[in-house]
Amino acid sequence: MQITIISVGKLKEKYLKQGIAEFEKRLQSYCRLNFIEVNDEQAPESMSEKEIEKVKEKEGERILAKIKDTQHVFALDLDGKQRTSEKFADELEKLSIHGKSQIAFIIGGSNGLSSAVLKRADDTISFSKMTFPHQLMKLILTEQVYRAFRIMKGEPYHK
C-alpha cells in the first residue's frame, strides 16, 4: 500500500519532525509513505470570510495538483466522519482488498480545506470536534496510520 500525506505549510517544529520521523521509520515494513507539502498562502491575521475563502481556494489548487486520479482521498475535516482506530484500520484493509492501494490524506492549512478539495475527497475524517494545529495533525495522522497497520496485522498496539 502506498500512503501519501499532502499537507499545507512547511513543518518547522523539531519535536514534530522527530515524532513523524519515528512513525515513518516504523511504517517502512507496512507501506510506502510519502509526504508532500504545499505552500501555505500568505495572509494577514485578520481576514473577512471572502478573503478566507480565497486563501482556501489558492491552497486547494496546490493540493489538487498533487492528487493522482488513482488515489483514494481522505480529507481531514472538522465536520468529517469520526471513527475508532479499529474502524479506520478496517476501512484501510477493505480498500486494499478492493484494489485501492494508493491512499492520500489531505491536511489543510489553518483556515481548513476548500470546497473543491472536499468535493474531490472520497471520504472525510475528523479526529475530534476540537481544533488542532494542522502541523500537529500530521503527527497524529501518521501515528494513526501506523496503529491501523498494527491492528490489520493482528499485532499488539497501545489501547
C-alpha positions in Angstrom: 0.0 0.0 0.0 1.2 3.5 -0.8 0.2 6.2 1.6 0.6 9.9 0.7 0.0 12.7 3.2 -0.5 16.0 1.5 -0.4 19.0 3.8 -0.3 22.8 3.7 2.7 24.5 5.0 6.2 23.5 6.0 6.8 21.6 9.1 9.1 23.7 11.3 8.9 22.4 14.8 11.8 20.0 15.6 9.7 17.9 18.1 7.0 17.3 15.4 9.6 16.4 12.8 11.2 13.9 15.2 7.8 12.3 16.1 6.8 11.9 12.4 10.3 10.5 11.5 9.8 7.8 14.2 6.5 6.7 12.8 7.8 6.9 9.3 10.6 4.5 10.3 8.1 2.2 11.9 5.8 2.2 8.9 8.6 1.1 6.5 7.7 -2.6 6.9 4.0 -2.0 6.3 3.7 0.6 3.4 5.4 3.2 1.3 4.9 6.5 2.9 5.2 9.8 1.1 4.9 13.3 2.4 4.0 16.3 0.1 4.0 19.8 1.5 2.4 22.6 -0.5 3.0 26.2 0.3 0.5 28.0 2.5 -1.0 31.2 1.2 0.4 34.3 3.0 -2.4 36.1 4.6 -3.0 38.7 7.4 -4.0 37.5 10.8 -7.5 39.1 10.5 -9.5 38.4 7.3 -13.0 38.6 6.0 -14.9 35.4 5.1 -14.4 36.3 1.5 -10.6 36.6 2.0 -10.5 33.3 3.9 -12.3 31.5 1.0 -9.8 33.0 -1.4 -6.9 31.7 0.7 -8.5 28.2 0.9 -9.1 28.2 -2.9 -5.4 29.0 -3.6 -4.2 26.4 -1.2 -6.8 24.0 -2.6 -5.5 24.4 -6.1 -2.0 23.5 -4.9 -3.4 20.4 -3.1 -5.5 19.3 -6.1 -2.4 19.5 -8.3 -0.7 16.9 -6.1 -3.6 14.3 -6.0 -3.4 11.5 -8.5 -6.5 10.2 -10.2 -5.7 6.7 -8.9 -5.7 7.7 -5.2 -8.4 7.2 -2.8 -8.6 10.5 -1.0 -9.4 11.1 2.7 -9.8 14.8 3.6 -9.2 15.7 7.3 -12.1 18.0 8.1 -13.6 19.2 11.4 -17.1 18.1 10.1 -15.7 14.8 8.8 -16.7 11.3 9.9 -15.3 10.2 13.3 -14.2 6.6 13.7 -12.4 4.3 16.1 -8.9 3.2 15.4 -10.2 -0.3 14.7 -12.8 1.0 12.2 -10.1 3.1 10.5 -7.9 0.0 10.2 -10.9 -2.0 8.8 -11.6 0.7 6.2 -7.9 0.7 5.0 -7.9 -3.0 4.8 -11.1 -3.1 2.8 -9.7 -0.5 0.4 -6.6 -2.6 -0.2 -8.6 -5.8 -0.7 -10.7 -3.9 -3.4 -7.5 -2.8 -5.3 -7.4 0.7 -3.8 -3.7 0.6 -2.7 -2.9 4.3 -3.3 -4.3 6.4 -0.4 -3.9 10.1 0.0 -4.7 12.0 3.2 -5.2 15.8 2.9 -4.4 18.2 5.8 -5.5 21.7 5.1 -4.0 24.9 6.3 -5.1 27.0 9.3 -8.3 28.0 7.6 -9.3 24.5 6.5 -9.9 23.0 3.1 -11.5 24.5 0.0 -14.8 23.2 -1.2 -13.1 21.9 -4.3 -10.7 19.7 -2.2 -13.6 18.4 -0.1 -15.6 17.6 -3.3 -12.6 15.6 -4.7 -12.3 13.6 -1.5 -13.7 10.1 -1.4 -14.2 10.4 2.3 -13.6 12.7 5.2 -12.1 12.1 8.7 -12.4 14.1 11.9 -10.2 13.1 14.7 -12.1 15.2 17.2 -14.6 18.1 17.4 -11.6 20.0 18.9 -9.4 22.1 16.7 -5.7 21.0 16.4 -2.9 22.9 14.7 -2.6 21.5 11.2 1.1 20.7 11.8 0.3 18.6 14.9 -2.4 16.7 12.8 0.4 15.4 10.6 2.0 13.7 13.6 -1.4 12.4 14.9 -2.4 11.1 11.4 1.0 9.4 10.9 0.6 7.7 14.3 -3.0 6.5 13.5 -1.9 5.1 10.1 0.8 3.1 12.0 -1.7 2.0 14.6 -4.1 0.9 11.7 -1.4 -1.3 10.2 -0.6 -2.9 13.6 -4.3 -3.6 14.0 -4.6 -5.0 10.5 -1.7 -7.4 11.1 -3.1 -8.5 14.4 -0.1 -7.1 16.2 -0.2 -5.6 19.7 -0.8 -1.8 20.0 -1.4 0.5 22.9 -5.1 0.9 23.7 
